[in-house]
Every structure is written in C-alpha cells, then in structure tokens.
C-alpha cells in the first residue's frame, strides 16, 4: 500500500515522502495515528504545499539546532553519585538525569533526544551524543564523579 508520510517515521521515511508499506502496518499504525495519508491527487497537492512550508521551517530549525550544538559541544555536565569500590555506582546515570542537569544550567534538551545506549554505571568521563535535529548531532561531555 502506498502512503504519503505526514511525519518523520523512524526507519521508514521523512515527512512528505511516498512509501510502500504493508496494509496491516498502514491500517493499524500509520493511518490511525495520522502519520500518513493514502496517495491521491488531492493529497499530493496538499503535501506539495506543506513541503514548501516545511522547507522554510526546516532551514530555521536546522540553524537553531546548529547553534545549540555549538553551545552544548563546549558544555561539561558534572554529576555526583555514590559509588563503592572499583568506581561502581550504586545507581546509574540516565538520559533523564543528563536532561535535568542541562535544564539546571539553562539548556532545554528533551531526554528522548539524548542517545544514551545504556545507563552509565561507573564513574568517569563520557561523550554522550545528542540528536538535536535530523541532521545535527551534538556531543556532550558528561563527568560522573564520586559523591562526597
């Protein structure tokens, strides 16, 4: 079944793209969540208008994300956690902890944009990638130290 994507769908395509998907996936997931539209002449015209508006908005969002990436690239997030011997923490540092620490420093980054594969469980320095935009990724330096 051919559909026009109205939103970016991970591992499928970007907004405005025409994709071929299984009928069940379209009927049960994409269409009820309004992530896609069936392909028709009127829908194609509507999508073309939306694409033009999106191109302008996309450019401004990308510029804003690049500026934010430059700021975050020079930033160091320090977190203090209780740890036992061998620098093994009693808890862990998650994307939510990093997001809260950034918010305390005046930077708004959604925890879902912080690409932490697994929670940090040992003390040390880490480079954590943060996807600010589809094309812009910033690397945040996270330092986890022992709590006194």
ZAMIMI-439789 format. One record per residue: residue number from 0; residue in one letter; x, y, z of N, C-alpha, C in turn. Coordinates in nm, 4 decimals, always signed. Example, Ala and Ser with C-alpha at 12.3 -4.5 7.8 and 13.67 -1.06 7.14 Angstrom:
ATOM, num, residu, n.east, n.north, n.up, ca.east, ca.north, ca.up, c.east, c.north, c.up
ATOM, 0, a, +1.3190, -0.5690, +0.7800, +1.2300, -0.4500, +0.7800, +1.3200, -0.3300, +0.7800 $
ATOM, 1, s, +1.2850, -0.2250, +0.7080, +1.3670, -0.1060, +0.7140, +1.2900, +0.0030, +0.7870 $
***
This chain:
ATOM, num, residu, n.east, n.north, n.up, ca.east, ca.north, ca.up, c.east, c.north, c.up
ATOM, 0, x, +0.0848, -0.1175, +0.0000, +0.0000, +0.0000, +0.0000, +0.0897, +0.1242, +0.0000 $
ATOM, 1, x, +0.0592, +0.2201, -0.0863, +0.1377, +0.3423, -0.0939, +0.0740, +0.4499, -0.0068 $
ATOM, 2, x, +0.1601, +0.5174, +0.0720, +0.1147, +0.6233, +0.1606, +0.2081, +0.7427, +0.1507 $
ATOM, 3, x, +0.1562, +0.8586, +0.1870, +0.2361, +0.9807, +0.1965, +0.2574, +1.0068, +0.3451 $
ATOM, 4, x, +0.3810, +1.0137, +0.3881, +0.4104, +1.0364, +0.5292, +0.3832, +1.1811, +0.5673 $
ATOM, 5, x, +0.3134, +1.2006, +0.6784, +0.2876, +1.3353, +0.7293, +0.3856, +1.3733, +0.8382 $
ATOM, 6, x, +0.4525, +1.2754, +0.8955, +0.5526, +1.2972, +0.9995, +0.6729, +1.2084, +0.9686 $
ATOM, 7, x, +0.7862, +1.2396, +1.0282, +0.9028, +1.1529, +1.0161, +0.8756, +1.0260, +1.0950 $
ATOM, 8, x, +0.8968, +0.9116, +1.0314, +0.8779, +0.7833, +1.0976, +1.0124, +0.7111, +1.0944 $
ATOM, 9, x, +1.0618, +0.6768, +1.2135, +1.1925, +0.6118, +1.2267, +1.1976, +0.4853, +1.1412 $
ATOM, 10, x, +1.3034, +0.4686, +1.0671, +1.3324, +0.3517, +0.9836, +1.2323, +0.3324, +0.8696 $
ATOM, 11, x, +1.1530, +0.4369, +0.8383, +1.0593, +0.4270, +0.7274, +1.0787, +0.5408, +0.6284 $
ATOM, 12, x, +1.0787, +0.6654, +0.6766, +1.0965, +0.7769, +0.5860, +1.0708, +0.9093, +0.6538 $
ATOM, 13, x, +1.0808, +1.0152, +0.5728, +1.0639, +1.1508, +0.6237, +0.9309, +1.2078, +0.5762 $
ATOM, 14, x, +0.8919, +1.3166, +0.6393, +0.7670, +1.3846, +0.6082, +0.7604, +1.4202, +0.4596 $
ATOM, 15, x, +0.6443, +1.3915, +0.3971, +0.6241, +1.4245, +0.2568, +0.6698, +1.3166, +0.1609 $
ATOM, 16, x, +0.7339, +1.2143, +0.2090, +0.7870, +1.1073, +0.1246, +0.6767, +1.0049, +0.0970 $
ATOM, 17, x, +0.6758, +0.9480, -0.0240, +0.5814, +0.8424, -0.0585, +0.6515, +0.7092, -0.0326 $
ATOM, 18, x, +0.5872, +0.6247, +0.0491, +0.6473, +0.4972, +0.0871, +0.5512, +0.3825, +0.0590 $
ATOM, 19, x, +0.6067, +0.2659, +0.0415, +0.5298, +0.1434, +0.0216, +0.5378, +0.0633, +0.1508 $
ATOM, 20, x, +0.4220, +0.0357, +0.2118, +0.4180, -0.0392, +0.3382, +0.3124, -0.1494, +0.3296 $
ATOM, 21, x, +0.3202, -0.2419, +0.4229, +0.2205, -0.3481, +0.4312, +0.0859, -0.2879, +0.4720 $
ATOM, 22, x, -0.0227, -0.3501, +0.4249, -0.1559, -0.2962, +0.4545, -0.1853, -0.2938, +0.6031 $
ATOM, 23, x, -0.1444, -0.3963, +0.6746, -0.1706, -0.4027, +0.8181, -0.0995, -0.2916, +0.8936 $
ATOM, 24, x, +0.0254, -0.2655, +0.8568, +0.1027, -0.1584, +0.9203, +0.0362, -0.0245, +0.8949 $
ATOM, 25, x, -0.0121, -0.0047, +0.7706, -0.0787, +0.1203, +0.7358, -0.2104, +0.1337, +0.8106 $
ATOM, 26, x, -0.2914, +0.0297, +0.8062, -0.4256, +0.0336, +0.8638, -0.4242, +0.0400, +1.0172 $
ATOM, 27, x, -0.3293, -0.0301, +1.0792, -0.3291, -0.0405, +1.2249, -0.2388, +0.0589, +1.2963 $
ATOM, 28, x, -0.1401, +0.1137, +1.2263, -0.0454, +0.2023, +1.2943, -0.0393, +0.3415, +1.2317 $
ATOM, 29, x, -0.0044, +0.3495, +1.1043, +0.0213, +0.4797, +1.0417, -0.1049, +0.5653, +1.0258 $
ATOM, 30, x, -0.2114, +0.5088, +0.9719, -0.3325, +0.5874, +0.9469, -0.4044, +0.6289, +1.0754 $
ATOM, 31, x, -0.4252, +0.5411, +1.1745, -0.4935, +0.5864, +1.2969, -0.4175, +0.6945, +1.3733 $
ATOM, 32, x, -0.2849, +0.6929, +1.3667, -0.2047, +0.7928, +1.4376, -0.1809, +0.9177, +1.3532 $
ATOM, 33, x, -0.2422, +0.9208, +1.2352, -0.2306, +1.0333, +1.1417, -0.0848, +1.0630, +1.1059 $
ATOM, 34, x, -0.0066, +0.9559, +1.0920, +0.1321, +0.9698, +1.0499, +0.1435, +0.9651, +0.8981 $
ATOM, 35, x, +0.0355, +0.9205, +0.8295, +0.0392, +0.9072, +0.6845, -0.1000, +0.9280, +0.6261 $
ATOM, 36, x, -0.1019, +0.9546, +0.4940, -0.2255, +0.9695, +0.4174, -0.2198, +0.8766, +0.2973 $
ATOM, 37, x, -0.3347, +0.8278, +0.2509, -0.3338, +0.7495, +0.1268, -0.2943, +0.8381, +0.0085 $
ATOM, 38, x, -0.2328, +0.7798, -0.0926, -0.1899, +0.8560, -0.2102, -0.3120, +0.8861, -0.2980 $
ATOM, 39, x, -0.3379, +1.0157, -0.3221, -0.4423, +1.0601, -0.4144, -0.3990, +1.1950, -0.4701 $
ATOM, 40, x, -0.4663, +1.2393, -0.5760, -0.4276, +1.3665, -0.6372, -0.4411, +1.4820, -0.5384 $
ATOM, 41, x, -0.5525, +1.4865, -0.4665, -0.5731, +1.5979, -0.3727, -0.4718, +1.5923, -0.2584 $
ATOM, 42, x, -0.4432, +1.4723, -0.2101, -0.3447, +1.4591, -0.1023, -0.2049, +1.4966, -0.1510 $
ATOM, 43, x, -0.1724, +1.4624, -0.2763, -0.0421, +1.5003, -0.3318, -0.0284, +1.6518, -0.3418 $
ATOM, 44, x, -0.1347, +1.7212, -0.3837, -0.1312, +1.8675, -0.3914, -0.1142, +1.9275, -0.2526 $
ATOM, 45, x, -0.1883, +1.8739, -0.1579, -0.1792, +1.9225, -0.0204, -0.0383, +1.9021, +0.0343 $
ATOM, 46, x, +0.0212, +1.7875, +0.0065, +0.1558, +1.7568, +0.0563, +0.2586, +1.8490, -0.0081 $
ATOM, 47, x, +0.2425, +1.8831, -0.1336, +0.3354, +1.9748, -0.2006, +0.3334, +2.1120, -0.1335 $
ATOM, 48, x, +0.2153, +2.1604, -0.0972, +0.2065, +2.2878, -0.0269, +0.2731, +2.2789, +0.1094 $
ATOM, 49, x, +0.2492, +2.1700, +0.1775, +0.3081, +2.1503, +0.3091, +0.4600, +2.1398, +0.2976 $
ATOM, 50, x, +0.5096, +2.0733, +0.1927, +0.6552, +2.0580, +0.1725, +0.7236, +2.1938, +0.1595 $
ATOM, 51, x, +0.6605, +2.2845, +0.0846, +0.7201, +2.4169, +0.0675, +0.7318, +2.4891, +0.2009 $
ATOM, 52, x, +0.6248, +2.4837, +0.2800, +0.6275, +2.5480, +0.4112, +0.7285, +2.4800, +0.5030 $
ATOM, 53, x, +0.7365, +2.3482, +0.4923, +0.8308, +2.2733, +0.5759, +0.9758, +2.3044, +0.5414 $
ATOM, 54, x, +1.0032, +2.3259, +0.4134, +1.1408, +2.3554, +0.3726, +1.1901, +2.4825, +0.4416 $
ATOM, 55, x, +1.1035, +2.5816, +0.4492, +1.1416, +2.7058, +0.5167, +1.1614, +2.6819, +0.6658 $
ATOM, 56, x, +1.0654, +2.6132, +0.7282, +1.0735, +2.5880, +0.8717, +1.1925, +2.4971, +0.9049 $
ATOM, 57, x, +1.2189, +2.4003, +0.8176, +1.3303, +2.3079, +0.8370, +1.4638, +2.3826, +0.8394 $
ATOM, 58, x, +1.4777, +2.4790, +0.7508, +1.6025, +2.5555, +0.7447, +1.6243, +2.6339, +0.8745 $
ATOM, 59, x, +1.5203, +2.6951, +0.9261, +1.5360, +2.7720, +1.0506, +1.5613, +2.6782, +1.1697 $
ATOM, 60, x, +1.4938, +2.5625, +1.1718, +1.5164, +2.4664, +1.2797, +1.6596, +2.4131, +1.2767 $
ATOM, 61, x, +1.7110, +2.3856, +1.1568, +1.8475, +2.3344, +1.1426, +1.9487, +2.4367, +1.1916 $
ATOM, 62, x, +1.9272, +2.5642, +1.1559, +2.0175, +2.6697, +1.2018, +2.0155, +2.6806, +1.3541 $
ATOM, 63, x, +1.8960, +2.6754, +1.4126, +1.8841, +2.6813, +1.5578, +1.9508, +2.5616, +1.6250 $
ATOM, 64, x, +1.9353, +2.4444, +1.5661, +1.9970, +2.3236, +1.6210, +2.1489, +2.3308, +1.6112 $
ATOM, 65, x, +2.2011, +2.3881, +1.5022, +2.3460, +2.4006, +1.4884, +2.4027, +2.4965, +1.5925 $
ATOM, 66, x, +2.3324, +2.6057, +1.6187, +2.3777, +2.6996, +1.7217, +2.3752, +2.6336, +1.8589 $
ATOM, 67, x, +2.2687, +2.5580, +1.8849, +2.2586, +2.4885, +2.0133, +2.3663, +2.3806, +2.0246 $
ATOM, 68, x, +2.3993, +2.3148, +1.9138, +2.5035, +2.2117, +1.9147, +2.6389, +2.2723, +1.9485 $
ATOM, 69, x, +2.6665, +2.3909, +1.8968, +2.7925, +2.4580, +1.9289, +2.8006, +2.4890, +2.0778 $
ATOM, 70, x, +2.6892, +2.5355, +2.1352, +2.6872, +2.5655, +2.2780, +2.7027, +2.4388, +2.3620 $
ATOM, 71, x, +2.6321, +2.3335, +2.3244, +2.6380, +2.2086, +2.4011, +2.7721, +2.1380, +2.3854 $
ATOM, 72, x, +2.8388, +2.1575, +2.2725, +2.9676, +2.0938, +2.2493, +3.0747, +2.1399, +2.3460 $
ATOM, 73, x, +3.0649, +2.2632, +2.3929, +3.1638, +2.3155, +2.4867, +3.1207, +2.2985, +2.6320 $
ATOM, 74, x, +3.0060, +2.2375, +2.6520, +2.9486, +2.2234, +2.7855, +2.9960, +2.0944, +2.8530 $
ATOM, 75, x, +3.0147, +2.1013, +2.9847, +3.0502, +1.9833, +3.0645, +2.9421, +1.9643, +3.1699 $
ATOM, 76, x, +2.8833, +1.8458, +3.1721, +2.7811, +1.8124, +3.2710, +2.8484, +1.7293, +3.3788 $
ATOM, 77, x, +2.8466, +1.7801, +3.5018, +2.9073, +1.7075, +3.6130, +2.7976, +1.6530, +3.7026 $
ATOM, 78, x, +2.8062, +1.5240, +3.7312, +2.7094, +1.4590, +3.8183, +2.7841, +1.3862, +3.9289 $
ATOM, 79, x, +2.7344, +1.3966, +4.0508, +2.7958, +1.3290, +4.1652, +2.7052, +1.2150, +4.2086 $
ATOM, 80, x, +2.7612, +1.0967, +4.2196, +2.6851, +0.9790, +4.2590, +2.7618, +0.8998, +4.3641 $
ATOM, 81, x, +2.6882, +0.8299, +4.4477, +2.7507, +0.7413, +4.5456, +2.8056, +0.6207, +4.4720 $
ATOM, 82, x, +2.9265, +0.5818, +4.5121, +2.9900, +0.4682, +4.4452, +3.0666, +0.3858, +4.5472 $
ATOM, 83, x, +3.0769, +0.2587, +4.5198, +3.1525, +0.1694, +4.6058, +3.2953, +0.1579, +4.5570 $
ATOM, 84, x, +3.3592, +0.0507, +4.5960, +3.4952, +0.0263, +4.5498, +3.4912, -0.0023, +4.3998 $
ATOM, 85, x, +3.6038, +0.0097, +4.3353, +3.6164, -0.0139, +4.1903, +3.5326, +0.0832, +4.1077 $
ATOM, 86, x, +3.4965, +0.1984, +4.1647, +3.4206, +0.3033, +4.0949, +3.2862, +0.2548, +4.0401 $
ATOM, 87, x, +3.2283, +0.1534, +4.0980, +3.0971, +0.1031, +4.0565, +2.9899, +0.1802, +4.1334 $
ATOM, 88, x, +2.8963, +0.2442, +4.0620, +2.7937, +0.3254, +4.1268, +2.6839, +0.2374, +4.1851 $
ATOM, 89, x, +2.6165, +0.2905, +4.2878, +2.5047, +0.2197, +4.3480, +2.3771, +0.2382, +4.2656 $
ATOM, 90, x, +2.3735, +0.3369, +4.1827, +2.2614, +0.3606, +4.0919, +2.3153, +0.3702, +3.9514 $
ATOM, 91, x, +2.2566, +0.4560, +3.8724, +2.3070, +0.4787, +3.7374, +2.2697, +0.6199, +3.6938 $
ATOM, 92, x, +2.3328, +0.6644, +3.5873, +2.3031, +0.7944, +3.5282, +2.2282, +0.7676, +3.3984 $
ATOM, 93, x, +2.1078, +0.8226, +3.3872, +2.0251, +0.8005, +3.2696, +2.0144, +0.9285, +3.1868 $
ATOM, 94, x, +1.9489, +0.9177, +3.0729, +1.9268, +1.0337, +2.9866, +1.8441, +1.1394, +3.0606 $
ATOM, 95, x, +1.7525, +1.0964, +3.1453, +1.6710, +1.1911, +3.2217, +1.7580, +1.2710, +3.3188 $
ATOM, 96, x, +1.8568, +1.2060, +3.3815, +1.9472, +1.2766, +3.4728, +2.0277, +1.3823, +3.3979 $
ATOM, 97, x, +2.0755, +1.3473, +3.2802, +2.1541, +1.4411, +3.1992, +2.0657, +1.5579, +3.1552 $
ATOM, 98, x, +1.9421, +1.5280, +3.1143, +1.8494, +1.6322, +3.0717, +1.8184, +1.7287, +3.1867 $
ATOM, 99, x, +1.7988, +1.6756, +3.3083, +1.7725, +1.7599, +3.4244, +1.8920, +1.8486, +3.4571 $
ATOM, 100, x, +2.0118, +1.7928, +3.4460, +2.1321, +1.8696, +3.4725, +2.1480, +1.9825, +3.3699 $
ATOM, 101, x, +2.1177, +1.9536, +3.2445, +2.1233, +2.0568, +3.1406, +2.0191, +2.1657, +3.1671 $
ATOM, 102, x, +1.9006, +2.1257, +3.2119, +1.7951, +2.2235, +3.2424, +1.8380, +2.3138, +3.3573 $
ATOM, 103, x, +1.9098, +2.2583, +3.4549, +1.9586, +2.3383, +3.5668, +2.0609, +2.4416, +3.5203 $
ATOM, 104, x, +2.1312, +2.4111, +3.4097, +2.2300, +2.5039, +3.3557, +2.1678, +2.5992, +3.2536 $
ATOM, 105, x, +2.0373, +2.5835, +3.2267, +1.9682, +2.6758, +3.1366, +1.9538, +2.6266, +2.9939 $
ATOM, 106, x, +1.9776, +2.4992, +2.9672, +1.9641, +2.4423, +2.8326, +1.8480, +2.3441, +2.8320 $
ATOM, 107, x, +1.7583, +2.3593, +2.7368, +1.6438, +2.2699, +2.7277, +1.6710, +2.1637, +2.6222 $
ATOM, 108, x, +1.6889, +2.0395, +2.6692, +1.7094, +1.9263, +2.5788, +1.6190, +1.8136, +2.6268 $
ATOM, 109, x, +1.5342, +1.7648, +2.5391, +1.4432, +1.6562, +2.5732, +1.5233, +1.5288, +2.5977 $
ATOM, 110, x, +1.4853, +1.4540, +2.6995, +1.5599, +1.3325, +2.7346, +1.5560, +1.2290, +2.6234 $
ATOM, 111, x, +1.4545, +1.2316, +2.5373, +1.4466, +1.1357, +2.4267, +1.5482, +1.1669, +2.3173 $
ATOM, 112, x, +1.6005, +1.2891, +2.3157, +1.6999, +1.3259, +2.2152, +1.8416, +1.2882, +2.2576 $
ATOM, 113, x, +1.8583, +1.2556, +2.3847, +1.9895, +1.2144, +2.4346, +2.0048, +1.0656, +2.4048 $
ATOM, 114, x, +2.1002, +1.0323, +2.3197, +2.1160, +0.8950, +2.2716, +2.2146, +0.8176, +2.3589 $
ATOM, 115, x, +2.1701, +0.7821, +2.4752, +2.2491, +0.7047, +2.5690, +2.2065, +0.5592, +2.5518 $
ATOM, 116, x, +2.2974, +0.4760, +2.4963, +2.2605, +0.3380, +2.4660, +2.2214, +0.2615, +2.5916 $
ATOM, 117, x, +2.3022, +0.2740, +2.6966, +2.2728, +0.2105, +2.8245, +2.3040, +0.3106, +2.9340 $
ATOM, 118, x, +2.2369, +0.2998, +3.0478, +2.2684, +0.3910, +3.1576, +2.4148, +0.3782, +3.2005 $
ATOM, 119, x, +2.4726, +0.4884, +3.2434, +2.6119, +0.4904, +3.2887, +2.6172, +0.4342, +3.4298 $
ATOM, 120, x, +2.7017, +0.3332, +3.4526, +2.7044, +0.2662, +3.5824, +2.8393, +0.2731, +3.6518 $
ATOM, 121, x, +2.9374, +0.3390, +3.5889, +3.0679, +0.3536, +3.6527, +3.1109, +0.4996, +3.6469 $
ATOM, 122, x, +3.1977, +0.5381, +3.7385, +3.2482, +0.6744, +3.7419, +3.3408, +0.6973, +3.6237 $
ATOM, 123, x, +3.3512, +0.8235, +3.5789, +3.4428, +0.8564, +3.4700, +3.3872, +0.9642, +3.3801 $
ATOM, 124, x, +3.4549, +0.9829, +3.2656, +3.4142, +1.0820, +3.1663, +3.3554, +1.0101, +3.0460 $
ATOM, 125, x, +3.2475, +1.0655, +2.9937, +3.1787, +1.0047, +2.8804, +3.1405, +1.1122, +2.7801 $
ATOM, 126, x, +3.1418, +1.0766, +2.6521, +3.0903, +1.1625, +2.5456, +2.9540, +1.1062, +2.5072 $
ATOM, 127, x, +2.8490, +1.1839, +2.5291, +2.7134, +1.1384, +2.5041, +2.6569, +1.2123, +2.3830 $
ATOM, 128, x, +2.6225, +1.1400, +2.2751, +2.5646, +1.2060, +2.1582, +2.4209, +1.2489, +2.1843 $
ATOM, 129, x, +2.3855, +1.3665, +2.1333, +2.2515, +1.4212, +2.1477, +2.2022, +1.4632, +2.0102 $
ATOM, 130, x, +2.0927, +1.4040, +1.9659, +2.0392, +1.4339, +1.8332, +1.9420, +1.5504, +1.8446 $
ATOM, 131, x, +1.9892, +1.6695, +1.8085, +1.9095, +1.7907, +1.8198, +1.8166, +1.8104, +1.7009 $
ATOM, 132, x, +1.8565, +1.7561, +1.5884, +1.7814, +1.7689, +1.4640, +1.8165, +1.6468, +1.3805 $
ATOM, 133, x, +1.7390, +1.6205, +1.2782, +1.7649, +1.5043, +1.1933, +1.9088, +1.5046, +1.1399 $
ATOM, 134, x, +1.9629, +1.6225, +1.1111, +2.0960, +1.6329, +1.0526, +2.2016, +1.6864, +1.1489 $
ATOM, 135, x, +2.1625, +1.7225, +1.2711, +2.2556, +1.7849, +1.3652, +2.2639, +1.7018, +1.4932 $
ATOM, 136, x, +2.3863, +1.6591, +1.5255, +2.4107, +1.5844, +1.6484, +2.5218, +1.6539, +1.7259 $
ATOM, 137, x, +2.4985, +1.6747, +1.8545, +2.5988, +1.7364, +1.9418, +2.6512, +1.6306, +2.0372 $
ATOM, 138, x, +2.7754, +1.6475, +2.0800, +2.8355, +1.5562, +2.1758, +2.8554, +1.6310, +2.3072 $
ATOM, 139, x, +2.7929, +1.5799, +2.4126, +2.8012, +1.6434, +2.5445, +2.8982, +1.5639, +2.6301 $
ATOM, 140, x, +2.9877, +1.6349, +2.6968, +3.0823, +1.5694, +2.7863, +3.0155, +1.5546, +2.9229 $
ATOM, 141, x, +3.0046, +1.4305, +2.9697, +2.9434, +1.4014, +3.0996, +3.0508, +1.3454, +3.1904 $
ATOM, 142, x, +3.0687, +1.4099, +3.3057, +3.1657, +1.3659, +3.4040, +3.0897, +1.3160, +3.5262 $
ATOM, 143, x, +3.1074, +1.1874, +3.5573, +3.0434, +1.1284, +3.6751, +3.1524, +1.1090, +3.7787 $
ATOM, 144, x, +3.1346, +1.1761, +3.8937, +3.2372, +1.1678, +3.9985, +3.1751, +1.1141, +4.1268 $
ATOM, 145, x, +3.2613, +1.0793, +4.2183, +3.2162, +1.0233, +4.3466, +3.1552, +1.1329, +4.4332 $
ATOM, 146, x, +3.0426, +1.1011, +4.4931, +2.9770, +1.1958, +4.5840, +3.0489, +1.1921, +4.7187 $
ATOM, 147, x, +3.0776, +1.3094, +4.7708, +3.1495, +1.3175, +4.8996, +3.0567, +1.2971, +5.0162 $
***
